Amino acid sequence: MQRFLHDRLGRLGTLLDSCTEATRAYTALDLDIVATAGDFLDRASAGYKALGDADAENDMLTLRAQLSSARAGMHPLTLERITGHRREAERSIVLHVLVSGAARLRTDYAQTREVLDTAESKLVPILTVAAQRGLLPVAADGTFTQADLERLWQGLCADPELRPAARQVAMTVSVTDVLLLVSDLLTAADRPR
């Protein structure tokens, strides 16, 4: 079963916003930045767990452990006791975990966006042929119901000429993602220029 990528993209976007807020707090020299960064990492690990992404969840938990180690007076990267300038050492670890967490989130967000963009680009010629053949639903008010979209997708998957291309899209994204992409494309096509 394919992941619901629109949902994943939204959740990753929310986590990126949370990371941005923690980074702003770091830049503003927030005195409680260790707790702020810890809250971000807790949300990120819980978010990835909810998405069923154990690898990314583990990455966020590892960053959280590094932060906890710094808070306890142990440098997590060198494994040496922090003897002097503890506050500066904690801030450097906070920066490290924020940069690492943001990099993971941006990569996952970009990969998810790329899969959706690729699926959308493959749907354009399918819908173009469907329009030429009169297979697209006609909506008087420019909106399409879920039932309209489902019937259209089933019809495209059943059409002997369009089936191979439609199946290729269906193997990369969930049906829900397909329906949302089709709806967006049909709505965009009906919009006056």
Helices and strands as residue ranges (DSSP letters): H 5-27, H 33-51, H 54-71, H 86-132, H 146-158, H 163-170, H 175-190
